[in-house]
């Protein structure tokens, strides 16, 4: 059986090399970052694990800074890490910048030439694509953050993986609507509204929704409060009330919704067969963003794995009302909000708290590499084992 994670990594490496080779020295300097290496902590490795979903500097080379042929190669790399449906969704989110500009009357001005800008998406490759050392790449801009790591020729991490949509729903001709993330909203609402009253009460952690996802853009999932200003790169445009919690919650409300090692809400083990089908379909709306070979979705064919996933909700369950939900279990955190602009601005993130950015896998690889190097040096200096 073919190793799908290796096949995806090969496609990524080919696309990344083609893109980097198309750039002149100046652009390549912005496009290329140091190889992932937990053995050299500090700013270099810290930049790889710094991520955003706001319209700020994500680090790397923007689409604007590239010739059309280079943009095409950049999008080829982006597509290599996504399923077909995932790529269409990402491309739609980029295009929504034009729609958002129209919604805001083409009037928002943050001191740059264009504020809502489909060209302000950044790509950076870390390390040598396809080389012997770990390497990775990041693509991000407003409402998109894709983070991928390859170790020993295989894709080992695809999270954090963030997508948003503003507007979450836009009118199309013929009376239909463009809803790039609509399935993730509808399935969750259907699931929580199907719960028995007692289970629904336990699933609902707060009667109102937070302003944003609880984990924000933290490098590691934990219970630290993320401030609004942290959602922007230092020195860039910073919103008002920068020191306030990004969720807008404090005190008892913050504690009610805080992330804890033991998941809150209702577990998959408590659901009936139809509800379990809804839960797995909802997982697919997130885990299906990446190619089948690197998606953990097949893990949830195991009933015990699905049993361990917990659903929690905040806010009303009526369509059109501001709301939040999360799915949490072993190696899983999914968060969703649709609160602002009259509940027409969605954030949807998938994370693996154990191996976001491939941290644990990278550390294991680093330790094994150095152990082998030390053993080889010892053997060279002591050929008789002395």
Beta strands, then each sheet from edge to edge (+ up, - down):
strand 1: 32-33
strand 2: 61-62
strand 3: 122-126
strand 4: 135-141
strand 5: 144-151
strand 6: 154-157
strand 7: 161-166
strand 8: 170-171
strand 9: 177-178
strand 10: 204-206
strand 11: 266-267
strand 12: 310-315
strand 13: 323-329
strand 14: 332-338
strand 15: 345-351
sheet 1: 1+ 3+ 2-
sheet 2: 1+ 3+ 4- 5+ 6-
sheet 3: 1+ 3+ 4- 5+ 7- 15+ 14- 13+ 12- 10-
sheet 4: 1+ 3+ 4- 5+ 7- 15+ 14- 13+ 12- 11+
sheet 5: 8+ 9-
end
